[in-house]
Amino acid sequence: MSIAAKICGLSQPASVAAAVAGGAKFLGFVFYAPSPRNVAAARVAELCRAVPAGITRVGLFVDADDAAITSVLDVAPLDLLQFHGGESPSRIAAVKSRFARPVTRCPAATASSSTGASSPDGGGACRGCCRAV
């Protein structure tokens, strides 16, 4: 049995290279300004140049509107959209249709065990809860 691992919160070339070398099948990039792991779309475009074919590039969003998603997709080559906010099923369906990409949805995380602070970007709080929708 094989496991497909996702490494998220990437923002540095060395981290992307290590994730690829380690066999990650999914690379995650956070597009949520309050997160310490937030990264600019232009930076993600640079980082993705080194990502070989067959590795899925994931954009993590929290309650993003269409304009925010469009501004990222205009620059960064993402294969899958992942949502961690309070997005409704109808919102997820609309995003999936509009942007023609697969979508995963995780319930909003609650308090982080290490800080007690809210961590809706999955910063240590995501526990494999994502589901393809």
N, C-alpha and C positions, 0 to 999 in steps of 0.2 A: 504494500500500500504506500502511495506517495502522498505527501502533504504539500499543498500550494500555500506558501507563506507570503504575507504582505508586510512590508516594512514601511512605516508611515512617518510623517514629520520630517521628511528629507529636505535638506536645503544646501548641502555642501557636496561638491564633486566627490570627495573621498567617501562620504557616506553612501552615495549612489553606487560608486564602484564597489564598495564592500558588500552592499546588498545584492548587487548583481553577481559578484564573485561567490557569495554565500548561497546562491541558488534561489533567491526570492523570485516569485512568479508575478508579484504585484508590487509596484512602487507607489507610495502615497505622498501626495503634496497637499498641504493644508492651505486653504484659501479662506481664512477666518481671522480677521484683524485682531481680535482680542487674544488669540492664541500666541504663546511664545514661539510656536512652530510655524506661524504664518510665513508664507513666502510669496514673493511677487511672481506674476505670470511670466514676465520676461526672464526671470531667473530660472523658472521651471523649463522654459523653452531651451535655455542653454544646457541645463542638466540633462534634458531628454535626448540631446544629440548623442550622448554616450550610451543610451539604452538600446541594447540589441533587440531585434525583432523577436516576438514571442513573449516579451515581458509587458504586462499590462500597466499602463500609466493611469493612476487614479487621482482624481481631484476630489478633495474632501471639502464640503460646504456646510454651512450652518445657516438656515433660514435665508439663503441668498435669493435675491430677485433675479428675473431674467436678464436684466442689464448687467448685473455683476457676473453672472455665469457667462454671458456672451463676451464680456470684456476679457475673461480668462481664456475662453476657447478661441478667441481671435488670435491669441498669441501662443498659448501652450497646447501641445499636441496630446490631449487626454483621450484615453480609450473608454473610461468608465467614470461615472459620477457617483459619489457617495455622499449621503446626507445624514447629518447628526442632529438636526434641530427639531422643531415642532412641525415639520412639514406634514400636511394631511395626505391621505392616499390620492385625492384628486390633484393636489399640487405635484406629487411625485409622477403621476400619470402624465400630466401636462408637460413636465420637464422632459420626461422620457420621449414623448412624442415630438416636442419642439426641437430638441437637440440631437435626436437620433443616435443616442448612445445607451448602452446598458446602464442601469441604475441600481444601487443598493441603498438600503435604508436602515439606519440604526436608531433605536430609541435614544433620545437625548440622555446623556450621562448625568448622573447626579454628582454628589461630592466626591472629589478625589481623595483616596485614602491617605495620600501623603501630605496634602496641604489643607484638606477640608474645603477647598475652593471649588466652585463649579468648573467643570472641565468638559464642555460639550463637544470639543474637537476630538475627543478620544485620547487626550493626553494622559495615558496611563489608565483610563477608565473603560476603554472598549474591551470587552471580553468575548469576542467572537460572536457578537449579537447581530451582525449584519445579515440581511436577507436580500437576495435578488428580488426585485419587483418589476 
